[in-house]
């Protein structure tokens, strides 16, 4: 029961977080960051859409677990790609990628919980 509560709270927190950040990315408020990475502007919409769809999946996944499993994979993959972009394309220090790596792990925890 404790694990169920932990995962449910985690899904809510991830859902709210990615709804906020996805909306911020789609709005163009992070466009300069994407330019710095050398990515075309449609990556704003693509990344923001992934995050919003993943956020909705996390919340819906509280009642329909397969949605949380898929949302965890989508968000985890997005965060892993973000960490890769920071380290390889932007040549930032690895410390800047730690938040994305933590979010990747949290997304995978949700997916693994609903998979097993």
Long-range contacts (C-beta under 8 A, 24 or more apart in sequence): 3-113, 7-109, 7-110, 7-113, 7-114, 8-62, 10-106, 10-109, 10-110, 11-58, 11-59, 11-61, 11-62, 11-68, 11-110, 12-58, 12-59, 12-62, 14-54, 14-55, 14-58, 14-75, 14-103, 14-106, 14-107, 14-110, 15-55, 15-56, 15-58, 15-59, 16-55, 17-55, 17-103, 18-51, 18-52, 18-54, 18-55, 18-58, 18-75, 19-51, 19-52, 19-55, 19-56, 21-51, 22-47, 22-48, 22-49, 22-50, 22-51, 22-52, 22-54, 22-55, 23-48, 23-52, 24-48, 25-51, 26-52, 36-90, 37-85, 37-89, 37-90, 38-89, 39-85, 39-89, 47-78, 47-82, 50-74, 50-75, 50-78, 51-75, 51-78, 54-78, 54-107, 58-110, 61-110, 61-114, 65-114, 66-114, 68-110, 68-111, 68-113, 68-114, 69-110, 69-111, 69-114, 69-115, 70-111, 71-107, 71-110, 72-107, 72-108, 72-109, 72-110, 72-111, 72-112, 72-114, 73-107, 73-108, 73-111, 74-107, 75-103, 75-107, 76-103, 76-104, 76-105, 76-107, 76-108, 76-111, 79-103, 79-104, 79-107, 80-104
